[in-house]
C-alpha cells in the first residue's frame, strides 16, 4: 500500500470523525470514497439486518428523491440481495441471476460491475447499519475490495452513533419483522386453544330469602306504618294501621240495626202471648236478627283487620314509610316484608346480550360497591325462563344465587357487580364471542 493511499485513507477517516450530522457523514460515504477507490456511482442504503434498505444518499447529489425510477430500481436490487445468504458479506453482485425486468433497466441506470458492501459495526459484527452500493464499468480488484472493507468498518463505527438501535422504533420494527410476525401468529394460534372459563359481569343486589310478606287484607287507605327500614320486629307486633273510618261507620250502623231487630223480636215475643197473629212473625224476625248478627260480626272482623300484625320475627324491609301514609291499596297489595337477616340471596339481572349458559351450582363472585376488595362467593340456584324489563330499561334475565354456607351474609339491600362463571371454552371463543354474535345477528347466519 503506497504512502499516498495511506494518507488518503487517514484523511477520509479524519473527515468522518468530524461529522456532526448523519447527512454530513452520508455525503462523505458516497462522495469521498471515490478519492480512495475509483468508481462511477455510489449509494448509501440505510437499514439494519431486519429492516428494509432505503436509499439515504447518492453520489454527486445533495438531496435524494426516493420516488425517482432509479431509487425504486436500486431498492428492488437491495431487497433481492438482502434475501441472499451472502447479504452479510462483501461481494460483487451477480447480474446473471436477476429477473429479466431488472436486467433490462441496467444499461439505463448503472454500469455492469456493482459491489455490495455491508456496513457492519466492528464491535457487533452481526449488526448492520446500512449497505454501500458501488458501481463502475471495470471489474473490481481484490486490492480495491480490501481497502473498501477497511473503510466500511470505519463508516459503520461512525454510523452507529447516528442510527440508534435501542429506541422504541427499533424494537417496534424488530417486533414487526417477518420472523416475529410468523412467531406471533403461531403463538396466537396455540393460545387460542387454551381452555378458559366463560365469564360475564352483571349488576346484582342482596335480597331477603323467603321473606314474610305483609299484604293489605282489605281495600282501603294506609293510615300509618309503625316500623322503619331495618327495624327489628317481634312476632305479634303491630306494623301497619289501615284507615278505620269507613269500617267503623259501617260497624256502628250494623250494630244499631242489630239492636233494632232484637228489640222487634222481643216485642213480637211478648205480644204473641195475647195475639196469635203476632206469633206468626217470630220466625221472620229471628231470621233478621241472625242476618244482622252475621253482618255485624263480618264488619267487626274487617275492623280488626285494619290493625296488621307481624306473623314472624325479623327485620322490616320496605322503602320510605312516609310514602305509605294515606296511600290507597287493594286487597293483597304488598306493603312491606319481614326478613331473616341470616337468610339472604343474590338477585342478578343479566342482560340478554351478555347471556351465557348457566346451570344450578355454577360459581358466582359478588363484588360489593361498598367493599370491592372482599368478594363474596355465591352459587347459582335458578334462572328465569323469560327476560323482563329492568328499571334501567334493559331486557335481562333474573338469576338467583345462594351464598356459601361458611360466609357471613351481607346486609340486605347492598348492591354491586356479580361475576358469573359458565362452562369452559377456548380462549378464541372467549375473545370473539361478542363479535361472532354481532355478525350472526346482523347477517342472520
Secondary structure, 3 states (H helix, E strand, C coil): CCHHHHHHHHHHHHHHHCCCCHHHHHHHHHHHHHHCCCCCEEEEEECCCCCCCEEEEECCCCCCCCCCHHHHHHHHHHHHHHCCHHHHCCEECCHHHCCHHHHHCHHHHCCCEEEEEEEEECCEEEEEEEEEEEEECCCCCHHHHHHHHHHHHHHHHHHCCCCCCCCHHHHHHHHCCHHHHHHHHHHHHHHCCCEEEEEEEEEEEEEECCCEEEECCCCEEEEEECCCCCCEECCCCEEEEECCHHHHHHHHHHHHHHHHHHHHHHHHHHHCCCCHHHHCCHHHHHHHHHHHHHHHHHHHHHHHHCEEECCCCEEEECCCHHHHCCCEECCCCEEEEEECCCCEEEEEEEEHHHCCCCCCCCEEEEEECCCCCCCEEEEEEEECCCCEECCCCCEEEEEEEEECCCCCCCCCCCEEEEEEEEEEEEHHHHHHHHHHHHHHHHHCC
